[in-house]
């Protein structure tokens, strides 16, 4: 990506931005299945068959928070978490292209300034002759 023109970098960045429109709903966090016991002596979990529940875990102000996901929402929640991963990847790629555009711009601006200095030196030398 280092030697691509600004125009090509902008086209590639724009293509990534268009991909953002294709994303569905997003959900931050991780989905985990928990297996627990309730403590009741006559329950199935007392015989080893634990209760399962699905939760969304994420950091909030430095602390891990969990949110119960109803069984009928698990498939949707997993899709949303996957979409969030795609979103984060696209954000990074768009940012990388923007950074590269900035680097190429600075590089070309410096090169133009150097060319102008050289041209003015050549012109001043010709005038002295």
RANOR-V339611 format. One record per backbone hydrogen bond with DSSP energy under -0.5 kcal/mol. NH is the residue of the N-H (numbers start at 1). CO is the residue of the C=O. If there is no record, write none. Layout:
NH_CO / NH_CO
//
This chain:
4_1 / 9_5 / 10_6 / 11_7 / 12_8 / 13_9 / 14_10 / 15_11 / 16_12 / 17_13 / 18_14 / 19_15 / 20_16 / 20_17 / 21_17 / 21_18 / 22_19 / 23_20 / 27_80 / 30_57 / 32_30 / 32_55 / 34_32 / 34_53 / 36_51 / 43_40 / 46_43 / 47_43 / 47_44 / 48_45 / 49_44 / 50_48 / 51_36 / 53_34 / 54_69 / 55_32 / 56_67 / 57_30 / 57_55 / 58_65 / 60_63 / 63_60 / 65_58 / 67_56 / 69_54 / 70_68 / 73_70 / 74_70 / 74_71 / 77_73 / 78_74 / 79_75 / 80_76 / 81_77 / 82_78 / 83_79 / 84_80 / 85_81 / 86_82 / 87_83 / 88_84 / 89_85 / 90_86 / 91_87 / 92_88 / 93_89 / 94_90 / 95_91 / 96_92 / 97_93 / 98_94 / 99_95 / 100_96 / 101_97 / 102_98 / 103_99 / 104_100 / 105_101 / 106_102 / 107_103 / 108_104 / 109_105 / 110_106 / 111_107 / 112_108 / 113_109 / 114_110 / 115_111 / 116_112 / 117_113 / 118_114 / 119_115 / 120_116 / 121_117 / 122_118 / 123_119 / 124_120 / 125_121 / 126_122 / 127_123 / 128_124 / 129_125
//
